[in-house]
Amino acid sequence: MSDTLKIIDLQVAVEDKPILRGVNLEMKRGETHAMMGPNGSGKSTLGLAIMGHPGYEVTGGRIELNGENILEMEPDERARAGVFMAFQRPVAIPGVKMADFLRHAATNVRNPDRKEGEDLIPMREFRKELRDRMEQLRMDEQFARRYVNDGFSGGEMKRAEILQLAMLQPKFAILDETDSGLDADAVRLASQSIAEIGGADMGLLIITHHDKLLEHNPPEFTHVMLGGRIVETGGVELANELHTQGYDRVRAAHPDAEADNQAMLDKEEQAVG
């Protein structure tokens, strides 16, 4: 039976403000899902809640991986169980080389019961695998010697996230606007790289505003989030419609969700002001 990630009536708040208001979603390993929606609709919140970000409080519902409620797991335990997230704004880790970071991370995922510092992937084996992956992604080998995201451009940060995805090979990967801040050629390369890495062995949840990242990853399912809930689900044709026509039809069809979405945006503007 295929691995399954199931989200059931998920409700999430940030600083006591409700963001997700009952999200339901089921993904099977090998499927590609696109999550689209206007600003403030809760797309990134969904990904961060799945990974267990401490700033996002789950106030109701469940997230199950093969029937096990992962809400009871710490973020590192979720990663070891096979869930990965490529962040929209990755953090820098000065002093930690990409190669060292990836060797420890890959070892932890492949041997989740090991103690830190023990039984690392043999260096020769790891170097060959890393070199092969970087060649596949058309990355300079010098990249692995740099500190994680330290001084990286926006495009380099996104390439680093894709390299992590390639090395960790999770069951399910959440890509949070991996196309943001990239030019058209970089987005096309990212889309192609993700397709080569994922394939039938990985479930992909691609959070995006646009369709370019979907060029080589056509979704079997496209979900539209508005006001903290999924209001529509379709196929790749829905993603194409949203890219060409925007969200006016969706907003008009779901006035209650649109009112909640606007209220969340108003609160964000007040907080910034």
C-alpha positions as CSV (number, residue, x, y, z in Angstrom):
1,M,0.0,0.0,0.0
2,S,1.3,3.5,-0.9
3,D,2.5,5.9,1.8
4,T,-0.2,8.4,2.6
5,L,-0.1,11.9,4.2
6,K,-3.5,12.9,5.4
7,I,-4.6,16.2,6.9
8,I,-7.9,16.1,8.7
9,D,-9.8,19.3,9.7
10,L,-6.6,21.1,10.5
11,Q,-6.9,24.3,12.4
12,V,-3.9,26.5,13.1
13,A,-3.4,29.8,14.9
14,V,-0.5,32.3,15.1
15,E,-0.3,34.5,18.2
16,D,-3.9,33.5,19.0
17,K,-5.1,34.6,15.5
18,P,-6.8,31.8,13.5
19,I,-5.2,31.2,10.2
20,L,-6.2,27.7,9.0
21,R,-9.9,27.0,9.6
22,G,-10.4,23.3,8.8
23,V,-8.1,22.1,6.1
24,N,-8.6,18.6,4.6
25,L,-6.1,17.1,2.2
26,E,-4.9,13.6,1.3
27,M,-1.7,12.9,-0.6
28,K,-0.2,9.6,-1.8
29,R,3.4,9.0,-2.5
30,G,4.1,9.6,-6.2
31,E,1.4,12.2,-6.5
32,T,2.0,15.9,-7.3
33,H,-0.4,18.4,-5.7
34,A,-0.3,22.2,-6.3
35,M,-1.5,24.5,-3.6
36,M,-2.4,28.0,-4.9
37,G,-4.2,31.0,-3.5
38,P,-3.9,34.8,-3.0
39,N,-1.6,36.4,-0.4
40,G,-2.7,35.7,3.2
41,S,-4.7,32.6,2.4
42,G,-2.7,30.3,4.6
43,K,-0.6,28.3,2.1
44,S,2.7,28.7,3.9
45,T,1.1,28.3,7.2
46,L,-0.1,24.8,6.1
47,G,3.4,23.8,5.2
48,L,5.0,25.1,8.4
49,A,2.3,23.4,10.5
50,I,2.9,20.1,8.8
51,M,6.6,20.4,9.6
52,G,6.0,21.4,13.2
53,H,7.2,25.1,13.3
54,P,6.9,26.1,17.0
55,G,5.3,29.5,16.1
56,Y,2.2,27.8,14.6
57,E,-0.2,26.4,17.1
58,V,-2.4,23.5,16.0
59,T,-5.8,24.1,17.7
60,G,-7.7,21.3,16.1
61,G,-7.5,18.4,13.7
62,R,-4.8,15.8,12.8
63,I,-1.9,15.2,10.4
64,E,-1.4,11.6,9.8
65,L,1.5,9.8,8.0
66,N,0.5,6.2,7.3
67,G,-2.1,6.5,10.0
68,E,0.2,7.9,12.7
69,N,-0.5,11.3,14.1
70,I,2.7,13.3,13.4
71,L,1.5,16.2,15.6
72,E,2.9,14.2,18.5
73,M,6.4,14.3,16.8
74,E,9.1,16.9,17.0
75,P,10.1,18.5,13.7
76,D,13.3,16.4,13.5
77,E,11.2,13.3,14.0
78,R,8.9,14.3,11.2
79,A,11.9,14.7,8.9
80,R,13.3,11.3,9.9
81,A,9.8,9.8,9.2
82,G,10.0,11.1,5.6
83,V,8.5,14.6,5.5
84,F,10.6,17.5,4.0
85,M,10.0,21.2,3.5
86,A,11.9,23.5,1.2
87,F,11.5,26.9,2.9
88,Q,10.4,30.1,1.2
89,R,13.1,32.0,3.2
90,P,15.9,29.6,4.2
91,V,18.1,30.6,7.1
92,A,21.9,30.9,6.9
93,I,24.1,28.7,9.1
94,P,27.6,30.3,9.1
95,G,30.4,28.0,9.9
96,V,28.6,24.8,8.7
97,K,29.6,23.6,5.2
98,M,26.9,22.3,2.9
99,A,28.6,19.0,2.5
100,D,28.9,18.4,6.3
101,F,25.3,19.5,6.8
102,L,24.0,17.2,4.1
103,R,26.1,14.2,5.3
104,H,24.6,14.4,8.8
105,A,21.1,15.1,7.6
106,A,21.1,12.2,5.1
107,T,22.5,9.9,7.7
108,N,19.8,10.8,10.2
109,V,17.0,10.3,7.7
110,R,18.4,6.9,6.5
111,N,19.1,5.7,10.0
112,P,16.6,7.5,12.2
113,D,17.4,5.5,15.4
114,R,21.1,6.4,15.4
115,K,22.7,8.6,18.0
116,E,24.2,11.9,16.8
117,G,27.8,11.5,15.7
118,E,27.7,7.8,15.2
119,D,27.7,5.7,12.0
120,L,27.8,8.5,9.5
121,I,27.6,7.6,5.8
122,P,31.1,6.6,4.8
123,M,32.9,9.6,3.4
124,R,33.8,8.0,0.1
125,E,30.2,6.8,-0.5
126,F,28.8,10.2,0.5
127,R,31.1,12.2,-1.7
128,K,30.3,10.1,-4.8
129,E,26.6,10.4,-4.2
130,L,26.8,14.2,-3.5
131,R,28.9,14.6,-6.7
132,D,26.4,12.7,-8.7
133,R,23.5,14.7,-7.4
134,M,25.2,18.0,-8.0
135,E,26.1,17.0,-11.5
136,Q,22.4,16.0,-12.1
137,L,21.4,19.5,-10.8
138,R,24.1,21.2,-12.9
139,M,25.8,22.6,-9.8
140,D,29.4,23.6,-9.3
141,E,31.2,21.2,-6.9
142,Q,32.6,24.3,-5.0
143,F,29.0,24.9,-3.8
144,A,29.3,22.0,-1.3
145,R,32.3,23.7,0.4
146,R,30.4,26.9,1.2
147,Y,28.6,27.6,4.5
148,V,24.9,26.8,4.4
149,N,23.1,29.8,2.8
150,D,25.7,32.2,4.1
151,G,26.1,34.9,1.5
152,F,24.0,33.0,-0.9
153,S,21.8,34.8,-3.5
154,G,18.1,34.1,-3.6
155,G,18.6,31.6,-6.5
156,E,21.5,29.9,-4.7
157,M,19.4,29.4,-1.6
158,K,16.6,27.7,-3.6
159,R,19.2,25.5,-5.4
160,A,20.5,24.5,-2.0
161,E,17.0,23.5,-0.9
162,I,16.6,21.4,-4.0
163,L,20.0,19.7,-3.4
164,Q,18.8,18.8,0.1
165,L,15.7,17.4,-1.4
166,A,17.8,15.3,-3.8
167,M,20.0,13.9,-1.0
168,L,17.3,13.3,1.6
169,Q,14.8,11.7,-0.8
170,P,11.7,12.1,1.5
171,K,8.4,10.3,1.1
172,F,6.7,13.7,1.0
173,A,8.1,17.1,0.1
174,I,6.5,20.5,0.6
175,L,8.0,23.2,-1.6
176,D,7.0,26.6,-0.3
177,E,7.2,29.1,-3.2
178,T,10.5,27.7,-4.5
179,D,10.0,29.9,-7.5
180,S,9.8,33.2,-5.6
181,G,12.7,35.6,-6.4
182,L,13.9,33.6,-9.4
183,D,14.0,34.7,-13.0
184,A,12.3,32.7,-15.7
185,D,15.3,30.6,-16.6
186,A,16.0,29.8,-13.0
187,V,12.4,28.8,-12.4
188,R,12.5,26.5,-15.4
189,L,15.7,24.9,-14.2
190,A,14.2,24.4,-10.7
191,S,11.1,22.9,-12.2
192,Q,13.1,20.5,-14.3
193,S,15.4,19.5,-11.4
194,I,12.4,18.8,-9.1
195,A,10.9,16.6,-11.7
196,E,14.1,14.6,-12.1
197,I,14.5,14.2,-8.3
198,G,10.9,13.4,-7.4
199,G,9.2,11.1,-9.9
200,A,7.1,8.3,-8.7
201,D,9.0,7.9,-5.4
202,M,8.0,11.2,-3.8
203,G,4.8,13.0,-3.0
204,L,5.0,16.7,-3.9
205,L,3.0,19.5,-2.4
206,I,4.0,22.6,-4.5
207,I,2.9,25.9,-2.9
208,T,3.0,28.5,-5.6
209,H,1.4,31.6,-7.1
210,H,2.4,30.8,-10.6
211,D,2.4,27.9,-13.1
212,K,6.1,28.0,-14.2
213,L,7.3,25.7,-11.4
214,L,4.6,23.2,-12.6
215,E,5.9,23.2,-16.1
216,H,7.8,19.9,-15.6
217,N,5.6,18.9,-12.6
218,P,2.0,18.9,-13.8
219,P,-0.2,18.3,-10.8
220,E,-2.8,15.6,-10.6
221,F,-4.5,17.8,-8.1
222,T,-4.7,21.6,-7.8
223,H,-6.1,23.0,-4.6
224,V,-7.2,26.6,-4.1
225,M,-6.8,28.0,-0.6
226,L,-8.8,31.1,0.5
227,G,-9.4,32.4,4.0
228,G,-7.6,29.5,5.6
229,R,-9.5,26.6,3.9
230,I,-9.4,24.7,0.6
231,V,-12.3,26.0,-1.4
232,E,-11.7,24.3,-4.7
233,T,-9.9,21.2,-6.0
234,G,-9.3,20.4,-9.7
235,G,-6.6,19.2,-12.1
236,V,-3.8,20.9,-14.0
237,E,-6.4,22.9,-15.9
238,L,-7.4,24.7,-12.6
239,A,-3.8,25.8,-12.1
240,N,-3.7,27.1,-15.7
241,E,-6.9,29.0,-15.2
242,L,-5.6,30.7,-12.0
243,H,-2.4,31.7,-13.7
244,T,-4.1,33.3,-16.7
245,Q,-7.3,34.7,-15.0
246,G,-6.4,35.2,-11.4
247,Y,-8.6,34.7,-8.4
248,D,-11.6,37.0,-9.1
249,R,-13.9,34.0,-9.9
250,V,-12.8,32.1,-6.8
251,R,-13.3,35.1,-4.6
252,A,-16.8,35.7,-6.0
253,A,-17.8,32.0,-5.7
254,H,-16.7,31.8,-2.0
255,P,-17.6,35.2,-0.3
256,D,-17.3,33.9,3.3
257,A,-13.8,32.6,2.7
258,E,-12.9,35.8,0.9
259,A,-14.1,37.8,3.9
260,D,-11.9,35.8,6.2
261,N,-9.0,36.2,3.8
262,Q,-9.4,40.0,3.8
263,A,-9.7,40.1,7.5
264,M,-6.4,38.3,7.9
265,L,-4.7,40.7,5.5
266,D,-6.1,43.7,7.4
267,K,-4.7,42.3,10.7
268,E,-1.3,41.9,9.0
269,E,-1.3,45.5,7.8
270,Q,-2.3,46.7,11.3
271,A,0.5,44.8,12.8
272,V,3.1,46.2,10.4
273,G,1.7,49.7,10.8
